[in-house]
Amino acid sequence: MVNLTFSSGLVPWRLTALLLSLVSPFILSGQFQREEATQYSSRSDGFDPVKLSVDQSQEGTLKFIATNETFYPFIVKIDFRKMDNFTTPYRTREAFVKYGKNFLFDLKVRDPESGYNLDYNFSYVLGRPDDVSEPDFVYLVPLKPGSVPVAGKAGGAGITDSFSLQKGDTVYCCRKGTVTALPGDTRNIFRISEKNALEILHDDGTIMIYSGLSGGAIGLTPGMTVYPGDPVVVATENTTLILHVVALVQAEKLPSLPIQYAVDETSGAQYSRIEGRFAAIHPESLIIKEMTPREIKQREKKMEKKR
């Protein structure tokens, strides 16, 4: 008799328990402080981004399939509590899942005529195997070239990694990545931050959160690739844009990373050094740094047409 149990109960690895805690406020260089401590939930209530199904259409074979409804990366983990009448016994299997349907693995029944017993737990966590964040990566300042950054204020002190915007100002992409969440999107969808933020996933497994935006995305859709220097949002009101870069590590709490901003073609500086001092620049060397050869050729063709 077949006893197939589908379980996705709340285990410690479960996303429900995965939260991002930013560092508590502290003074930087005696001039700036971090935004007040905030928690970003890794899932929205009532929304389950990864689902597991088992296809038994082929006699004697069970195919495990995970469907990821988002553009965030996840690692799926299946713990087998009982396996009877299978050719290969497992205790645990893990797999990386991206957007869409992902075939994980299959199980072969040793004797299909005798039936089988299978019992397991299913869980998942944000992240990708072997992702290594780059703490010294140089990001573009998210302002129009030539603009000098002005910090937003909190309690009389400037907020680090913040940019005072006027209605109609354009926000520019800081690094190549995939759009995962849009500002002002009121739907009940998975996202790390609140609804007033743009989220962009980078290739090294970090996410840039552009918070303080109520809307104004410029032709963006989830899953779309954006490049450094691309205009991504037009501010719909006077606001303070605050940037956070977080690493999608396999841990209960996700770390917030320091941001280095471009001051020339190759090097960067912390926010306290650029605010009110350095005009924003978008060096071509940094714009194409993570582009593929094909993307570089496409960019060159576009630039030639504009001349």
C-alpha positions in Angstrom: 0.0 0.0 0.0 1.3 3.4 -0.9 1.8 5.8 2.0 3.0 9.1 0.5 3.3 12.0 2.9 3.8 15.5 1.6 5.1 17.8 4.4 6.3 21.3 4.5 6.1 21.9 8.2 7.9 24.7 10.0 11.4 23.4 10.7 14.3 25.7 11.7 15.5 25.9 8.1 12.1 27.1 7.1 11.8 30.6 5.5 9.2 31.7 8.0 11.9 32.0 10.6 14.4 33.8 8.3 14.6 37.5 9.0 17.1 40.3 8.2 18.1 42.5 11.1 20.0 45.6 10.3 22.7 46.8 12.6 21.5 49.0 15.5 22.1 52.7 15.0 25.7 53.9 15.5 27.6 57.0 14.5 29.9 56.9 11.5 32.8 59.4 11.4 30.9 61.5 14.0 28.6 62.7 11.2 26.3 59.9 9.9 24.2 57.2 11.5 22.6 54.1 10.1 18.9 54.0 9.5 17.1 52.8 12.7 17.1 49.1 13.2 14.7 47.4 10.8 13.6 43.9 10.2 12.9 42.7 6.7 10.7 39.6 6.6 11.8 36.9 4.1 8.3 36.0 3.3 4.9 37.6 3.1 2.1 36.2 5.3 0.0 33.8 3.3 2.5 33.6 0.4 4.5 30.4 -0.1 7.1 31.1 -2.9 8.3 27.5 -3.4 6.1 24.5 -3.9 7.0 20.8 -4.2 5.2 18.3 -6.3 5.9 14.6 -7.2 5.2 13.3 -10.7 4.2 9.6 -10.8 3.2 9.5 -14.4 6.0 7.0 -15.2 5.4 3.7 -13.6 8.0 2.9 -10.9 9.5 6.4 -10.9 8.8 9.4 -8.7 10.0 12.7 -10.1 10.5 15.5 -7.5 9.7 19.0 -9.0 10.0 22.3 -7.2 8.2 25.4 -8.6 9.6 28.8 -7.7 7.1 31.5 -8.3 9.6 34.3 -7.7 12.9 35.5 -9.2 14.7 35.0 -5.9 17.1 32.0 -5.6 16.3 29.3 -3.1 17.9 26.1 -1.9 15.4 23.3 -1.3 16.0 20.6 1.3 14.2 17.3 1.6 14.7 15.1 4.7 13.5 11.5 4.2 12.1 10.0 7.4 11.1 6.7 5.8 11.9 5.0 2.4 10.7 1.5 1.7 11.2 -0.4 -1.6 13.4 2.2 -3.4 16.6 1.3 -5.3 18.6 4.1 -3.6 17.9 5.2 0.0 18.5 8.8 1.0 18.6 10.7 4.2 18.7 14.2 2.8 18.7 15.8 -0.7 19.3 19.5 -1.5 18.9 21.4 -4.7 19.1 24.9 -6.1 15.9 26.3 -7.6 15.4 29.3 -9.8 12.3 30.8 -11.3 9.8 28.4 -12.8 9.7 24.6 -12.6 12.9 22.8 -11.5 13.4 19.1 -11.8 15.2 18.0 -8.6 15.8 14.3 -8.9 13.8 11.0 -9.2 13.4 7.9 -7.0 13.1 4.5 -8.5 10.8 1.9 -7.0 12.6 -1.4 -6.7 9.4 -3.5 -7.1 6.5 -1.5 -8.4 4.1 -4.4 -7.9 4.7 -4.3 -4.1 4.0 -0.6 -3.6 6.2 1.6 -1.4 6.3 3.7 1.7 7.7 7.3 1.6 7.7 10.0 4.3 9.7 13.2 4.2 9.9 16.9 5.3 10.3 19.7 2.7 11.9 23.0 3.5 13.7 25.8 1.7 15.9 28.8 2.3 17.0 31.9 0.4 20.3 31.7 -1.4 22.4 29.8 -3.9 25.2 27.3 -3.3 28.7 28.7 -3.2 27.7 32.4 -3.6 30.5 34.6 -2.5 29.6 38.3 -2.0 32.1 40.9 -2.9 32.4 43.4 0.0 34.8 45.7 -1.9 32.6 45.9 -5.0 32.3 49.4 -6.3 28.7 50.6 -6.9 27.5 53.6 -8.9 26.0 56.5 -7.0 22.2 56.2 -7.8 22.0 59.8 -9.0 22.3 61.7 -12.3 26.0 62.2 -13.2 27.1 65.5 -11.9 24.7 65.5 -8.9 26.3 65.8 -5.5 24.7 63.5 -2.9 22.8 65.1 0.0 21.9 62.9 3.0 18.5 62.5 4.4 18.2 63.4 8.1 17.1 61.5 11.2 17.2 63.1 14.6 19.4 65.9 13.4 22.1 63.5 12.0 22.6 62.4 8.4 21.6 58.9 7.4 24.3 56.8 5.9 23.7 55.5 2.3 20.8 57.9 1.9 20.1 60.4 -0.9 17.6 63.3 -0.6 15.3 63.3 -3.7 12.9 65.9 -5.1 9.8 64.9 -6.9 10.8 64.1 -10.5 14.4 63.1 -9.7 15.6 60.0 -11.4 17.1 57.0 -9.6 19.8 55.1 -11.4 20.8 51.4 -11.1 24.0 50.9 -9.1 24.9 47.4 -10.3 23.9 44.9 -12.9 21.2 42.6 -11.6 17.7 41.1 -11.9 14.6 43.0 -10.8 12.9 40.9 -8.1 10.4 43.4 -6.5 9.0 46.8 -7.5 8.3 49.9 -5.4 4.6 50.6 -4.9 3.5 47.0 -5.7 0.6 46.4 -3.4 0.1 42.8 -4.3 0.6 40.1 -1.7 3.9 38.8 -3.1 7.2 37.5 -1.8 9.8 40.2 -1.1 12.5 41.0 1.4 11.7 44.6 2.1 8.5 46.7 2.5 6.4 47.8 -0.5 8.2 51.1 -0.8 11.4 49.6 -2.3 12.9 48.4 -5.5 14.9 45.1 -5.1 17.6 44.0 -7.5 19.4 40.7 -7.2 23.1 40.6 -8.1 25.1 37.7 -9.5 27.1 37.3 -6.3 24.0 36.5 -4.3 23.5 40.0 -2.8 20.4 42.1 -3.1 20.3 45.9 -3.4 17.3 47.4 -1.6 16.4 50.9 -2.9 13.9 52.0 -0.1 11.9 55.1 0.3 10.2 54.9 -3.1 6.4 54.8 -3.3 6.4 54.0 -7.0 7.7 55.5 -10.3 9.4 52.4 -11.8 10.4 53.1 -15.4 9.3 50.1 -17.5 10.5 47.6 -15.0 9.1 44.1 -14.6 10.2 41.3 -12.2 12.8 39.1 -13.9 14.1 41.9 -16.1 17.9 42.5 -16.3 19.0 46.0 -15.5 22.5 47.5 -15.9 24.6 50.1 -14.0 23.5 53.6 -15.0 20.1 52.6 -16.3 17.3 54.9 -15.1 15.0 52.7 -13.0 12.7 55.0 -11.0 11.4 58.5 -11.1 10.6 59.9 -7.6 6.8 60.5 -7.3 7.3 62.8 -4.3 10.0 64.4 -2.2 11.6 61.5 -0.4 14.8 60.0 1.0 16.3 57.1 -0.9 18.1 54.7 1.4 20.2 51.9 0.0 20.9 48.5 1.7 23.0 45.6 0.3 22.2 42.3 1.9 23.8 38.9 1.4 21.6 35.9 0.9 23.5 33.5 3.1 22.2 30.3 4.5 21.5 31.7 8.0 18.6 32.8 10.1 19.8 36.4 9.9 21.0 38.0 6.7 24.0 40.4 7.0 23.9 43.9 5.7 27.1 44.8 3.8 29.0 48.1 3.5 28.7 50.0 0.2 31.6 51.5 -1.7 30.6 54.2 -4.2 32.5 55.1 -7.4 34.9 58.1 -7.2 36.8 57.3 -10.3 37.2 54.6 -13.0 38.3 51.8 -10.6 38.0 52.8 -6.9 35.3 53.6 -4.5 34.8 55.3 -1.1 32.4 55.0 1.8 29.3 57.2 2.0 30.8 59.5 4.6 33.5 60.5 2.2 31.3 61.2 -0.9 28.3 63.0 0.7 28.4 66.6 -0.1 31.8 66.3 -1.7 31.9 64.1 -4.8 29.6 64.5 -7.8 28.1 61.3 -9.1 29.9 59.6 -11.9 29.0 56.6 -14.0 32.4 55.3 -15.4 32.1 53.1 -18.5 34.6 50.6 -17.0 32.2 50.0 -14.1 29.1 49.9 -16.2 30.4 47.0 -18.4 32.3 45.3 -15.6 29.8 42.5 -15.2 28.4 42.5 -18.7 28.8 39.5 -21.0 30.6 40.0 -24.4 27.3 40.0 -26.1 25.8 42.6 -23.8 28.9 44.8 -24.3 28.5 44.6 -28.1 24.8 45.5 -27.8 25.7 48.5 -25.6 28.3 49.6 -28.1 25.8 49.5 -31.0 23.2 51.5 -29.0 25.8 54.2 -28.2 26.9 54.4 -31.9 23.3 55.0 -32.9 23.0 57.9 -30.4 26.1 59.7 -31.8 
